């Protein structure tokens, strides 16, 4: 009995550092942000309780003069959002997430190419994964130079190709979001998604392909009937994680490359939280935004899990 208690005590002692770290750096800040979401706090004076005022200011609509607010340019309603920036930046975040399906398709295509048996394949796999472990700020500075209007490589190529007025990629509200979305797509292919797809492909039994070849199945038929169903759990997992990461992403790109501009066209929800918390020091409002974003992410994740998981078979 004493030995079992001693073993249990030893196990608890080993778990204690992780538990303390979780409470101090994860659970504590989460609970603190939940409390702050119902307060007004500027980091200097004590928090003051405001109830649901932060959430009503964030999500509420106020009645204004008629014909005041346009809905998609089709009709007008006599209501205006209390915080129009929230909806604009939520749209920006969703726009950036349009690259997710293309990123997953590119990662799968690259994994299929790297799954072949040929000399030097380990070197190719390493080269394609190396940009992922490169410092993010350094990569973004490089992309900022590529997008430079006058000296950037992209506009230089376009000018030599006959384009008289190349786009102002990061200085135009019309081009800034597509530019960052394209950058995210290119940076996303060849990273963790590619590694997970490659691991899933290597887990597919070779006997299935050999049997399909004997039956006369083409390469596309083998992919459609064998590869795709067996790697569906990986695709499902990457889809959910990409959605979560998409809602939480965009801060570094906006901070380093555009500052959220021009005219807020590249400000995402994460960068908006940063602005409210550490630029105007409205910690309560920033916490409210964070919790609303959490509910949105949770809703999308549960919906994806419920409806997207029906077609996934685990083997």
N, C-alpha and C positions, 0 to 999 in steps of 0.2 A: 504494500500500500504506500509506504514511504517512497519507494522507488518511482512509482507511478506519479505521485505528487511532485517529486523532484523533477521528473521529466516534463511534466506539464508546466511547472514553474520555469524551467529552462526554455521551453518553447515560447511561453509568454514574454520572457525577457528578450528573446530574439525578435519577437513581433512588435515589441514596445516602440523601437525607433520609427518603424514604418507607421504605426498607429499615431504616434505623436506628430509625425510629419503630416499625415493625412488631416488630423484635426486642426493643426496650426495653419497649414498652407492651402487646404482645400475646403474642408467642412466649415471652418471658422469664417473665412472670407465669403463663402456662399451665404451663410446665415446672416452675416453682417450686411451684405448687399441687399438681402431680402428686407431687412429692417430699414436700411437707408432708402429703399425705394418708396417708403411712405413718409419720408422726411425731406426737409430742405437743409442741406449742409454744404458749406463752402470751404471746408478743410480748416477754417480758422476759428469760427464760432461754433458753439455746441449745436448739434442737430435739433431742429424744431419739427414737431410732428405736423404733417399736412394731410394725412389720410390718403385718399385716392386722387388727390389733386394732380400729382405727377402723371398718373395713368390717364386721367380725363384730359389733361393738356396734351398728352401724347396721341391718344386714340380718338378723342372726341371731335365732334363737328359742331359748329356754331351757325345759327341762322343769320344770314346777311341779306343785303338787298337782292332782289330777284335778278336773274340773268347775271350772276356774279361769277360762278364757277363752271368751267367747261369740263365735261366728261368725255375724254378721248376725242375732243373736237366735234362731237356729234350733237350734243344738246347741253343745256345749262341747267343747273339746279341752284336753289337759293340757300345753299349750305357751303361752308368752307371749312377745311380741316384746321383744327387749332394749331397743329404743327405740320405744315405742308412739307417741311424738309424730311420728316420721318418717312412719308410715303414716297417722296422722290428718291431717297437713299435706299429704301427697300426695293424700289424698282431697279435702281442701279445694281444692287446686289443680285437680284434675279437675272438681270441682263448678263452679268458676268458668268452666271452659272449655266448659261446656254452652251458654254464650251465643254461642259462635263461629258455629254454623250460622245462628242468627237474625241475628247481626250481618252476615254475608255476604249473607243474603237482604234485609235492610234496606238495605244499601249498594247492592245491585243494583237494588232498586226505586227508590231515590233517583236512581241514575244514569240509569235509564230515563226518569224524570220530567224530569231536567235535560238529557237528550239531545234534547229537542224543540226545534224551531225557533220561537222566539217572541221578542218584544221584551223586552229586559232580562234575558235568560237568563244573561249573563256576571255580572251583579250577584248573581243567585240562587246561582250556583255559588260565587262568592266568599264569600257569607254563610254557606253551609253548610260551607265548608271552614275558615273563620276560627277556630271553637272548637278545631280541631286544633293550631293554632300558638299558642294561649293557654297561659300557664304552667300546668303540670299541678297544682302545689300550689294555685294560686288556684282552679282548677276544683274540686278536691277539697274545699277549704274551703267553697265554695258548696254543694256536694252535702251536706256535713256539716250545714250549716244547713237545707237542705231536709229532711233526715232527722231533725232535732231533734224530740224527743218532744213538748215543750210548745209551742214557738214555730215549728216547722218548717212550711213551706208545705203539704207533703203531708198531715200530720196535721191541719192547720187545715181543709183541704178535706174530709178524711174526717169530721171532727167536724161540720162544717156539713151534710154529707150524711147525718148521722144515726148515724154509727158512735160508739158510746159509749166504747169503749176502743181507740183507735188503737194500732197496734203500736209497740213500742219498737224501732225499726229497727236501731239500732247497739248497743243495750244488751241485746239478747236473743240468745242463741245460736241460737234457732230462726229469727229473722228477719235476722240479720246477713249470712249468706251470700247469701240471695236478694236482699237490698238491694244488696250490692256487685255481684252478677251483673247485676242490672237496670241499675245505674249504668254498668257496663262495656259493656252492650249499647247503651245510649243514646249513650255517648261514642264507641263504635266506629263507629256509622253516620254517614256524612258525612265521614269522614277519608280516609286514604290508599286504603282499599279502594274508596271511591266514585270517587276520581280514576282509579284503574286500570281500574275497570269502565267509566267514562265514556270513557277512551281506547280501550278495546277495542270499545265500541259504535260509536265514530266510525270505527273501522277496518273495520266491516262494509260491504261495497259496497251502495250504494243500489239498484243495478240488480236485486239479488236481491229486495228488497222490492217493487219495481215489477213484476217478473215474477210474484211471488206474488199481488199485488193483481189483476193481470189474470186469473190463474187462479182468483180468487175465494176466496183464503185469508183467514181471519179474522186479527185481530191476535194472538190467542193462538196460532194455528197458525203464524204467521210467527215468533213468539218461540220456539216449541217446535222448529220445523224449521230455522230460519235462525240466529236470534240465539244461542240456547243452545249449539248445537254450535260456533259460531265463537268464542264467548267462553269455551269450556271450558278452554283453556290458562290464561287469567287466573284462573278459579275454582280450578283446580288449584294454581297458584302461591300464591294468597291462602290456600288451605286449609293448605298446608304451612307458610307463614310464620306463620299464625295459631296453629297448633299449637305451633310453636317459641316464639312470643311468649307464648302462654298458659302454658306451663311455666315460662318465665322471668319472668312478670309477677306483679303483686300486691304488690310491695314498697311502692310509694308509697301505695297505697290503705290498706294495713295500718298503715304508719308514721304517716300524717297523720290518718286517720279513726278507727281503732279500737285502734291499738297491738297488733294481733294478736288482741285479745279480741272478745267475752267468752269466757273459758275456751278460748282458742286457736281459736275457731271461724272466724276470718278470717285465721289465719296460713297463708301459702303457703310453698312450698319456698324461694323467694327470700328471704322475710323470715326463715325459719328459719335459713338460711345466715348472714344478717346477725346474728341473735341469737347464734348460736354463735361467730361470729368476733369481734364487736365489743361484745358484752354480757358474755359469760362468758370471752372471750379464749381460746377453744379453736380455734385456727386449723387444727390438724390435722384435727379432726373436721369442721369446716366445709368444708375442702378435700375430704374424703371424700364429704360430701353433694353437693358441686358435681360431682364426677366421676360419682357414681351418677346424678345428674340428667342429666348429659351423655349417659350410656349410654341412659337412658330416652328422651330426646329423639331420639337417633340411631335407636333402634329404631322409634319411632313414625314418624319421617320416612322411613326406608327402607321400612317397611310401606306407608305412604301412597303413596310413589313407585312401589312395585312393583304394588300392587293398584289404586290409584286412577288411575294413569296409563294403564291399559289402555284406558279409554274416551275418552281425550283424543286428538284428532287435531290435528296442527299444520299450519297452512296457510301 
